Amino acid sequence: MGYKLKHNPDKCDGCQKCVEACRQAHKGVSNNAIFELNGKFYYFVCVQCVKPACMNACPVGAFEKVEGVVKLYVDRCVGCLNCAEACPFGVPRFNPFTGVITKCDLCIDRVKAGEQPYCVSACPNKALQLLKMEPKAKPKPKAKPQAQAKGQAQTKPQQQAKEEASKQ
């Protein structure tokens, strides 16, 4: 199971309340952003990669996947910036107030306590929604028909089909 933030640009007016709530909750640095494009506002945040480059680049193991969320343990972070350089989306950010990295973890500790992430609860227009993602069921492989070796016994339907064909 995992989580995902869904943004509805039709409801977003670009007020930046989500950005400010995140900034206040994370010691002065926001882990999200709002961008305007062609008169609409779009929300940008960590996509919680399946194979996170930030986590793989961290030399001290400050990242961990928890319920599909890439969680950063700031008490382990040494501020080396390897994760920020490795992330193709530029998500991990250096916090000059704390001397370590910060990134969105969907406020997973709040979510586990039954609360919404700060950004979701701060949005006055309900443009942000936290979705609980169930793992996709893997399709079962289809049984392959087995080739019949010469001289191998035939199944009853195969025998009947062969007999009907020989009668004609």
PADREN-387505 format. One record per residue (C-alpha): residue number from 1; residue in three letters; x, y, z. Coordinates in steps of 0.25 Angstrom, whole numbers. Example, Ala and Ser with C-alpha at 12.3 -4.5 7.8 and 13.67 -1.06 7.14 Angstrom:
2
     k     r       x       y       z
     1   Ala      49     -18      31
     2   Ser      55      -4      29
//
This chain:
168
     k     r       x       y       z
     1   Met       0       0       0
     2   Gly       5      14      -3
     3   Tyr       0      28      -4
     4   Lys      -1      39     -15
     5   Leu      -5      53     -15
     6   Lys     -15      57     -25
     7   His     -16      71     -30
     8   Asn     -28      77     -37
     9   Pro     -24      89     -45
    10   Asp     -38      93     -48
    11   Lys     -40      96     -33
    12   Cys     -26     102     -30
    13   Asp     -26     117     -30
    14   Gly     -11     118     -27
    15   Cys     -13     124     -13
    16   Gln       0     117      -8
    17   Lys      -6     113       5
    18   Cys      -1      99       3
    19   Val      13     104       1
    20   Glu      13     113      13
    21   Ala       7     101      22
    22   Cys      18      92      17
    23   Arg      29     103      19
    24   Gln      24     105      34
    25   Ala      24      91      37
    26   His      38      88      31
    27   Lys      46      99      38
    28   Gly      46     109      27
    29   Val      47     101      14
    30   Ser      35      97       6
    31   Asn      35      83       0
    32   Asn      25      87     -11
    33   Ala      22      98     -21
    34   Ile      11     103     -29
    35   Phe      14     107     -44
    36   Glu       5     115     -53
    37   Leu       4     110     -68
    38   Asn      -6     116     -78
    39   Gly     -15     122     -67
    40   Lys     -16     109     -58
    41   Phe      -8     106     -46
    42   Tyr      -1      93     -44
    43   Tyr       5      86     -32
    44   Phe      19      80     -31
    45   Val      24      71     -21
    46   Cys      32      58     -20
    47   Val      26      47     -28
    48   Gln      31      36     -18
    49   Cys      39      28     -28
    50   Val      38      13     -29
    51   Lys      53      13     -30
    52   Pro      57      26     -24
    53   Ala      71      31     -29
    54   Cys      72      40     -16
    55   Met      71      28      -7
    56   Asn      81      21     -15
    57   Ala      91      32     -15
    58   Cys      91      35       0
    59   Pro     104      30       6
    60   Val      98      29      20
    61   Gly      85      22      18
    62   Ala      76      34      22
    63   Phe      65      30      12
    64   Glu      55      18      13
    65   Lys      43      13       6
    66   Val      31      13      16
    67   Glu      18       9      11
    68   Gly      22      13      -3
    69   Val      27      27       2
    70   Val      41      31       1
    71   Lys      44      36      15
    72   Leu      56      44      19
    73   Tyr      61      43      33
    74   Val      68      56      35
    75   Asp      75      52      48
    76   Arg      83      43      39
    77   Cys      86      53      28
    78   Val      99      59      27
    79   Gly      95      70      17
    80   Cys     105      64       6
    81   Leu      95      68      -6
    82   Asn      97      55     -13
    83   Cys      82      52     -13
    84   Ala      79      66     -18
    85   Glu      88      64     -30
    86   Ala      83      50     -33
    87   Cys      68      53     -33
    88   Pro      64      55     -47
    89   Phe      53      65     -42
    90   Gly      61      73     -33
    91   Val      52      70     -21
    92   Pro      62      69      -9
    93   Arg      66      82      -4
    94   Phe      76      87       5
    95   Asn      71      95      17
    96   Pro      80     106      21
    97   Phe      74     107      34
    98   Thr      76      93      38
    99   Gly      88      89      30
   100   Val      82      77      24
   101   Ile      73      72      13
   102   Thr      58      73      13
   103   Lys      48      66       4
   104   Cys      33      63       3
   105   Asp      29      50      10
   106   Leu      14      52       9
   107   Cys      15      55      24
   108   Ile      14      40      26
   109   Asp      15      41      41
   110   Arg       3      50      41
   111   Val      -4      41      32
   112   Lys      -2      29      40
   113   Ala      -8      37      52
   114   Gly     -20      39      44
   115   Glu     -17      53      40
   116   Gln     -16      59      26
   117   Pro      -2      65      21
   118   Tyr       0      79      24
   119   Cys      -2      84       9
   120   Val     -15      76       8
   121   Ser     -21      82      21
   122   Ala     -17      96      17
   123   Cys     -24      96       4
   124   Pro     -36     105       5
   125   Asn     -41     100      -9
   126   Lys     -40      85      -7
   127   Ala     -31      84     -19
   128   Leu     -21      74     -12
   129   Gln     -25      60      -8
   130   Leu     -18      49      -2
   131   Leu     -21      36      -8
   132   Lys     -18      22      -2
   133   Met     -12      14     -13
   134   Glu     -15      -1     -13
   135   Pro      -4     -10     -20
   136   Lys      -7     -14     -34
   137   Ala     -10     -29     -35
   138   Lys       0     -35     -44
   139   Pro      -7     -43     -55
   140   Lys      -6     -58     -55
   141   Pro       2     -63     -66
   142   Lys      -7     -71     -76
   143   Ala      -4     -86     -78
   144   Lys       3     -89     -90
   145   Pro      -2    -100     -99
   146   Gln       8    -111     -98
   147   Ala      14    -117    -111
   148   Gln      10    -131    -114
   149   Ala      22    -140    -116
   150   Lys      22    -150    -127
   151   Gly      16    -163    -122
   152   Gln      11    -157    -109
   153   Ala      -3    -161    -105
   154   Gln     -14    -151    -109
   155   Thr     -25    -145    -100
   156   Lys     -39    -150    -102
   157   Pro     -43    -137    -109
   158   Gln     -32    -138    -118
   159   Gln     -35    -153    -121
   160   Gln     -50    -149    -124
   161   Ala     -46    -138    -133
   162   Lys     -36    -147    -141
   163   Glu     -47    -158    -142
   164   Glu     -58    -148    -147
   165   Ala     -48    -143    -158
   166   Ser     -44    -157    -163
   167   Lys     -59    -160    -164
   168   Gln     -61    -149    -174
//
